[in-house]
Every structure is written in structure tokens, then in C-alpha cells.
Amino acid sequence: MADDVTILGAGIVGICAALSLLERGQRVRLIDRGEPGQETSFGNAGVISPWSIIPQSAPGLWRALPGMLLSRNKPLAVRADTWPRMIPWGLRLLSFGTEEKMRGAADAMDHLCAPSVDLYRRHLSGTGHEALIRDSHYIHAFRDDAAARDAFESLGYRIRAEKGAPMDVVDHAALKRLEPAIGPVYRAGITIGAQARCINPGRMGQVLAEKARAMGARIICDEVRALTPTTDGWAIAGRDRTYDTPHVVIAMGAWSAALLRPLGYRLPLMAERGYHIECANPGISLANSIMDMDGKFVASSMEGGVRIAGQAEFGRADAPPDQRRQAILARQAKSVFPDLNVEDTRFWMGRRPSFPDSLPVLGPSERHKGLHFCFGHSHYGLMMAPKSGEVLADHLTGVRPNTPIAAYRASRF
């Protein structure tokens, strides 16, 4: 039996797209060089946040960049061979730092993030692994009381409040009641409610891939090397064979732009590499996800221990990890969680596919029939994945979605 749709990429975005298509009666094939859900989404902080709708570029960002680049903890870094691409990309990022553009991006992000918790629970329903998603707060932690109060009045938090986010500014004592493991360095925080966290994103990817298989999807391990239009669809060149399909979805994350370049697409997609350490015998437990607003990392309890995830390093997707970041993350974590055991840690690096406006490319190509996009979700892939799959499936099956698809078109670049 022929497949209606072939999805290139079996990360969490591709898996969610497959589930939504299968629910609509489509025959689906996924092709990926690795195991489903074990690349970028495997190692994220597990935050599933309907209120993570603020783009990376904001008014005044340029003032913060030197400190982020030169800080001892290096929350932002650019590899030397990446600067020629980084400079024009960074200038484009800064150009989005106006209130008007920030609000427009937040509206588009809201459409994808708002239903994420409910959609994941629907996808996990009946798998026996529903407990992978847990209700929680997202705590933005500050080292200074005044900084927390000032942030709460800033544009990003005002936009969240306008869209209904339940938020409070809390002092150190309240933080300790929420999270006893927090040390004295955090003097205040902003708590954001109506959120959830995934306690094992990699396992959730496996569970949802198995559900897709049970619903009839075929998942093939192969390396996609080229994509060519044919008279009635597309030819996909793998290592040793070619796959034909009437509809192809590009969901290959940071590798998507290179695959599309021979077709004439020039997209400003960067590999924004993120890292984590996972402390296997942490000695503490966290009930919520905690973001350090100075160090730009997130701490969360996982099935395998306490995960400290963060850093933004721009470089080639295939460049080796910077091993120094293991010690940086361990030092940062120990400074805010004094009782955390960082002696037995696992170290990981992944590649966020980032556009300068923080929005993905999503929906049908305006230039090639049967070609569809679903990539570039930046820091927000885990939370945007299920709704992105819904939007894509609606377009492929002729349903008119109530989503402003123009905001995600490739032609915006």
C-alpha cells in the first residue's frame, strides 16, 4: 500500500505530525537516520509551557549581548568558524527587537504553544505512559529582588499577562516553600502557573513513535541525502534506495535548510547548540521547572535524575561538543542548589534549529506542489510540536485551520 505522506525527520515534531495525520486517516511513513525522538528533543529541559510565547529578540537585547558572550558562565557563545554567518543572522535577530514585531511573534507563538499540554495528554492517552506529563509551575528565579520586580513590569511578562498567564512575584521565603532545595542565591522569583513538564522527553518520543506504529505508520531508519521533484510527487534519495511519495514533509530540524538549498530555498536557519548535564544521584528533588534568569539554564527533576539544561552556542550542526560546558553547568547548578550532587553526571549536546524571529517554517510550500515544512522551532520545539502537527495535518487534508499561517511561511524571509 502506498503512503500518502512521507515525513523526513522522526523527532518530536515529526512524530506529532505523524500522529495528527494518522488521526485523519492518512497513510504515513517517517524516515530518520536515528531512533525516533532521540535527537534534539531528547535532551531538552522538559518544559511544556503554554506561556513560553516571548521571542528571543526583544527591545534592548543588544545591550545584554556583550555580557552574555563574555560572562564566565558563557550562556551565549559563537564558534570562530560560524561568525561569518552569525553576523548577518544576529543583525536580523536584532531587527525583530521592536514592540510591534515582538507582539506579532508572540501572537504566532501563542497559537502553537497554548494547547500543548492538552494535546500531549491526548497523544499519550491509552499508551500507559500518561504520567510522563506532570502539572507544574515554571519558576523564573532571580538573584536580586529589584530585578524580579522590574522584569515583571517588562514587555515580555506584560504580554503573558495580557494572554491570561497566572503569574506572581514571590520572595526568597516563598521560593523555599515551593522548592526547598533552592539555596540563598535566589532572592526572588516569578512563578508561572497552568504549565506542565515532561519527566523524560526521550522516552516520550519513543512512546509516541510506538503509538504511531500501532496506528499504521512505517518508521524507516535511513539517511536522507537528496530531494527531487517528479511528475507526480517527490523522490527521496536515501543511502541505498529511493523513496517515492506524493507529499513530503520536511521536519529535519537543524538539517532541513541544507536539504532544501538545491531546490532554491535560502533560509536563515542556524544550529543553536544546547547542552545538559543530568545528575544521576542528585540528592535533591524539584517539583517544578526552574529557570535561572542570569545563567540562562533550566533545572528540572527527570526520571534519570536532575537535569540542568541550557547554553546557546552557535556553530556547525556537525561540530563536536564543547566539553568545557559540562563543568560550567555543574558549577552553575551547585551555586544555586547547594545540596545537589554533581559527581555522577551524564553530558549531552543537541542542536536547536533557530530562525531569527523565533518562529518555525510551517505549512505548504508556495513554490513546490506536495512539499510541506515543519521545522525551525528554536527553543520551543517540545511545546510547539503537537499544535504544529495539527496545523500541518489540517493543510494536508484540506481543512482550513484557524491559525495565521502567513506568519510561518518560508517566503517571509
Secondary structure as UniProt FT lines:
FT   STRAND          5..8
FT   HELIX           12..23
FT   TURN            24..25
FT   STRAND          28..32
FT   TURN            36..37
FT   HELIX           40..43
FT   STRAND          47..48
FT   TURN            50..51
FT   TURN            59..60
FT   HELIX           61..70
FT   TURN            72..73
FT   STRAND          76..78
FT   HELIX           80..82
FT   HELIX           83..95
FT   HELIX           99..113
FT   TURN            114..115
FT   HELIX           116..124
FT   TURN            125..128
FT   HELIX           130..132
FT   STRAND          133..142
FT   HELIX           145..152
FT   HELIX           155..162
FT   TURN            163..164
FT   STRAND          167..171
FT   HELIX           172..178
FT   TURN            180..181
FT   TURN            184..185
FT   STRAND          188..198
FT   HELIX           201..214
FT   TURN            215..216
FT   STRAND          218..221
FT   STRAND          226..230
FT   TURN            231..232
FT   STRAND          233..237
FT   STRAND          242..245
FT   STRAND          247..250
FT   HELIX           253..255
FT   HELIX           256..260
FT   HELIX           261..263
FT   STRAND          270..279
FT   STRAND          289..292
FT   TURN            293..296
FT   STRAND          297..302
FT   TURN            303..304
FT   STRAND          305..314
FT   TURN            317..318
FT   HELIX           324..336
FT   TURN            338..339
FT   STRAND          345..354
FT   TURN            356..357
FT   STRAND          361..364
FT   TURN            369..370
FT   STRAND          371..375
FT   HELIX           378..380
FT   HELIX           381..396
FT   TURN            397..398
FT   HELIX           405..408
FT   HELIX           410..412
//
